[in-house]
Amino acid sequence: MDREICKYKKFEYILKKPQKFSPDEKYPLIILLHGAGARGNDISLHMNYPLFKLGEPYIRNAVVVMPQCFADSWFEIFEQLKDFINYAIDNLWADKTRVYVMGASMGAYATWQVGMSMPEKLAAMVPICGGGMYWNALRLKDVPIWAVHGADDPIVFCEESKKMTEAVNNKGGNAKLTILKGVGHNAWDYAYADKELFDWMFSQSKEGM
């Protein structure tokens, strides 16, 4: 098993490392933010979270950290989440030029907000079936974004991702949106199985850090 459960302050989190991990090497870092269904205090229930299964061929050379939201929402503990992300980035094995945030549903809303709150830390972000404060899109001008949303999502309307990506691009940013026809809220299974998306993400880097 290339996954283990770790703890940082109030957070339990899953840490996934490459099979031949060496603490002396630098690895791309994926911060993975789950949706509302994974909240709680037993992260062992999510050791087989969809990204670890569907995206395994594409993330095997990266380190993934997936904290568990112990509150009603990420926004309720947002300052603690930012502290956790800084903690993850500060690991000696983390390539600080290749830090990525991915999130689905509630985690996608948090992904948009993390991008706005700490854009200087991120090489790219992938929000899946979420939305955010499109009036604050200027903060994301320098963060490459690939959003994914199901066209028939009845829980978070696809318009939310459209508003966000259009707002970022209107501010001179670089945001693309994949709309999945015939797909409802579960757009993440498609995103996590998309080799092209991961090839794009890992090609992004933050120069000068």
N, C-alpha and C positions, 0 to 999 in steps of 0.2 A: 504493500500500500504506500503510495507516494503522498498521502495526506495524513496530517496529524491535527489534533485539537490543542490549541494553545490559549493562553489568557493574557490580557493586558488590561490592568485596572478592572473596570466593570465588564469589559468585553470578553466573551469567548469567541474564538475565531478559528476557522479552518485554514491551515497553512499547507499549500500544495507546492512541492519543490520538484524540479527535474530529477529523474532517476539517478543521474550521476552528478548530483549537486556537490559543489565545492564552495565552502565559505570564502575562499580566496578569489572567486570569480564574480563577475558582475552579470546580473540577470534582469531582463525586462520584468516589470512589476505590474500586475493587474490587481486593482482594488475592485472587488466584486460586491455589489450591494443588492441584496435580495429584496423580494417584494413582501407584502403584508403577511402572506401565508406562512412565512418562515420565521416570524417573530417568536420570541420566547426565551427560555433559559436552558434549552437542551439542544445544542448545536449538533450533537451526534446524529440527530434525525436527518441532517442535511449533508452527510458525508458523500452522498451520491447525488448532490445537486446537479441539475441538467447540464451546466457547463462542463463539469468534470467528466460526464459521459459523452455528450454530443461533440464537445469541442476538444476532446483529449488529443486527437492527432495534431491539432493546431497550436495548443498551448503547452506542449510537453517541454519546451525549452524556456519557459517563463516560470516565475514564481507567482502564485495566486494567493491573495489573502481575502478571506470572506468573513467579516465580522457579523455577529448576530445582533439584531436590534432587540434590546431588552425592554423597550418602551412601546408605546402605542404607535409611534412613527419615528422615522429618522430625524424629523424636524424637532421633535421634543428633546432629542439628545444631540443636536447638531454640533455644538461646540465640542462635545466629547468625541463625536465622529471625526471632526477635523484633527483633533489631537491624536486619535488613533492612526489616521492617514499619515500624519507627520512622523509618528513612531515607526510605521511600516517603511516609509521612504528613508528614514535614517539608518536602517540596517545596512551594514557594510557591503552586503552582497547586492543591494538594490542599485540598478543603473538609474541614476537620477535624471538622465536624459530621456528615459523611456518608461515613464510612469503613466499608466492608463486606468481610467475609471469606467467600469461597465455597470449598468444597473437595469433591473426590470421592474415595471409597474411602480410601486412605492419607491423602489430603489432607483428607478429612472428619474423620478422627481428629485431625489437626493443627488443623483449624478449631475443633473443640470445645476443644482444649487452648489455642489462642490466645485464645479467648473467656474461658476461666478465668484465663489469665495476665495479660491486659490488657483487661479488660472496659470500663474507662473510656475506651478509644480507639475502641470500635466502636459504630456506630449500629444494626447488625444483622448476622446471620450466617446462612449457608445451607449446612449440612452435608448432603452427599448420600451415602447408603449408607455411613455410618460409625458410630462409637460413641465412648464416652469414660468418664470417671470420674464416674459418676452420683452417687456419694457426695459429690462436691464441687460439686453443682449450685447451691448457694447463690451461688456466685461469678457465676452467669449470670442472677441474678434481674432485673437491669436491662437485659439485652440481648435485644431481640426476635429470635426464632429461627423459621425455617421450615426444617424438615428434610424430606428426600425419601428414600424407600427403596422398592426393589422388593419386593413381597410374597414372591416366589419366589427371592430372592437366596441362592445356595448358598455364597457366599464370606464375606460379612458378613451374618449373620442379621438380619432385620428387627427382631427383639427388641432389638437394640442401640440403634436409634433410638427405639424405644418406651420403653426404660428411661430414656434421656437426657431426652426431652421430658417424660415423666411426672415425673421427678425435678425438673426445672426448674419445672414448674407447681406441684408440691407445695410448693416453696419460695416460691411467690408470683410466679413469673416468667411470661413470655409466650412459650411455645413451641408451635408447631403442627407437625403431621406429616402429610404426604401419603404414603399407601401406594399404590403402583401395582400393581394387580392384574395377574397374568400376566407381570410383568416380573422379570427376574433381576438380575444385578449391575449391568448398565448402565442405572442410573436417571438418569444425568447427561444423556443425550440428551433425555430427557423434561423434565428440570428446565431445561436451557438453552434449550428451545424454548417455555417457559411464560411468556407475556406477563403473566399475572396475578401470578406470582411476582416478576417484576422490577418491576412497578408497585408491589407491596407493599414490596419492598426499598427502592426509591428514595424511597418516602414516609416512610421512617424517618429521623430525624435525632437527633443528640446535642445536646441543648440546653445552653447555658451553657459551651461550650468556646471 
